[in-house]
Amino acid sequence: MTDVSSPIRWEQDQDGVVTLVLDDPAQSANTMNAAFTDALEATVERLSATPELTGVIITSAKKTFFAGGDLKLLSAAGPADAERVFADSMRIKRALRRLETLGKPVVAAINGTALGGGLEIALACHHRIALDAPGSKIGLPEVTLGLLPGGGGVVRTVRMLGITDALLKVLLQGQQYRPAQALEHGLVHELAATAEEMDAKARAFVAAHPTSLQPWDVKGHRIPGGTPSTPALAANLPAFPANLRKQLNGAPYPAPRNILAAAVESSQVDVDTAFAVEARYFTELACGPTSKNMIKAFFFDMQAVNSGASRPSSVPTRKAAKVAVLGAGMMGAGIAYSCAKAGLDILLKDVTAEAAERGKAYSAGLLDKQVARGRITAEERAAFLARITPTADAADLAGCDTVIEAVFENPELKHKVFQEVQHVVAPDALLCSNTSTLPIGLLAEGVERPADFIGLHFFSPVDKMPLVEIIRGPGTGDEALARAFDLVRQIRKTPIVVNDSRGFFTSRVIGQFLNEGVAMIGEGLDPSSVEQAAAQAGYPAKVLALLDELTLTLPRKIRNEARRAVEEAGGSWTGHPGEAVLDRMLDEFDRPGRSGGAGFYEYVDGRRTRLWPGLREHFVREGAEIPFEDMKERMLFSEALDSIRCLDEDVLTSVADANIGSILGIGFPAWTGGVLQYVNGYPGGPAGFTARARQLATAYGERFTPPASLVALAESGGRY
Ligand code: NAI
């Protein structure tokens, strides 16, 4: 008898092979919720009461094998839920433990993606076969959500691969492997090309193994590489916490530390005790604040952003096919690569054929590396490159359905290139500019169809950066916005949508971070403390080092243009204390940044050596140093407060866009869950954040004064 509401379907054949089909009727994907755990316990009970049982095959009727933990449930768990979270983690582990000790062979037929809990189920099987399907991913990415695998994943990978490989190849980075890579790293035993082949292989394994034990249940089993008391490992292990500290640079990510501790401690005890060790470290993370922030950002906000919450829903989806990229410099070359990667045909135009060829050569260089690593074949490389046609002749752009402009940051030049091509490309072609600072409304004045004109702000290096900021100009139509959104999804990047304004959202807000760092130099604070504060706040780049990379002339140019625009409109420029420091660095000391050989740092042959000692000499502190915590929070608050102003001014229209854009685009620390989630998650929530902003305003300047909308939100007990 089969329970139709159960997430696990029982199918038994005449040979006593039971196939457990994971197929939650209540959800589009299988997740590890209470109903699943109940069903798993009942199923294991039934298996052990089935005398004719010869073996078990676990597979799924969904596209993904198993989606993993129930993140909604997990993100609701607070410190008061610790006991329940621990008990749930132990329950699932006990059920899986009973499965692997049934004495009968259990095979995982992994028909699609198996991440997190999905792989943990498979790890409790004696044999794992993965369907080599395109897009399938296998791994334990819990660390990227501030968690650790709490369904036995730490215990089993350590016993299977050894402490070192489990940590480096699976647990600490949360790598997501294609099936062939999972095979290479020992996470699965074999691959199958089709579902039929997978089933045949699973049955063959069952037939050949009347009884089956996990390697760690075989008498005399030793963990590969040994335990922490093994001399070689004892010599290497102390490097792990040290390396971790170095990598994290003081940033508050608790998951890697707990993973390391769980791996080491669980390797020294029997399997059942090991599960309790893992559950304890899991519970600490699951009930703490960081995992909640990261789950909100990387799961819920990411889903909202990518599913099109900011896309006009009335416009049907439309795919691009042939894209004209204008300008084959750093950005144009990267955009051409990313579009060609998604199968689009590209016309890459520059002023000379040589410049256009150079832009195409950038793709060839990236592809060469992939061929050398065995990621793609020489034929795939050739087919990829054949999609990019370099040209210096505008006439070649005939028939393009999309234009992406990436010429120099100069409004007159941008007007000129659009005028040159607007009648050559398809009459309804989407017209995009990759400007990083110029108002879209201003650029749209140069085209005859402003409704089809939109900003498409890529980040450098384009092939690595996952975000694209879509900027809707005052005259941009719904159709153009929807098409731009679809294009970004088509090239498998993440789109956020903002309204036109100087610096849009990302460039404007990162400007606050840079300004605040520089202002602290102006106050004579210790430059290495300023850099360390950025690192410990969790920023991927230190503030002065980042400015040197960007070149100090760039923020000054942007500021001067913004100032001119404000003054021309009759307003008065408020300015920022950081501005005077940039001026002195450029005008008095001639230190424009790395490309000029001197900036906040000193350089030898383009390599950063040390902070420029002149900073301490020329920017002298009168009075005591300020608390280190204040340095960190000045950077974080400056960006959060400006993001709130972006919401007030309608530059941002969605909280999810703000959170995702800040993490993926401008390096706002991921542990916060993004720039607005930082306000929610601050001790005391928005009210605590508001009180602290007021303190910072008193100590460091009015720019920290909380906006009225924030004060109102805090008073009403609301959240972003
Ligand atoms: P780049 O200087 O590397 O490349 C500009 C290219 O445009 C050059 O190859 C130049 O020959 C070409 N060009 C000039 N006039 C042209 C014309 N009439 N027709 C065709 N091509 C022409 O500049 P980059 O860094 O690639 O920047 C391009 C645009 O992207 C700028 O608007 C910039 O603000 C924006 N951007 C830059 C980012 C960065 O990190 N560099 C990030 C995001 C946007």
Boltz pocket constraint, residues with backbone or C-beta under 6 A from the ligand:
constraints:
  - pocket:
      binder: B
      contacts: [[A, 326], [A, 327], [A, 328], [A, 329], [A, 330], [A, 331], [A, 332], [A, 349], [A, 350], [A, 351], [A, 355], [A, 405], [A, 406], [A, 407], [A, 408], [A, 409], [A, 410], [A, 413], [A, 417], [A, 434], [A, 435], [A, 436], [A, 437], [A, 457], [A, 458], [A, 459], [A, 460]]
      max_distance: 6.0
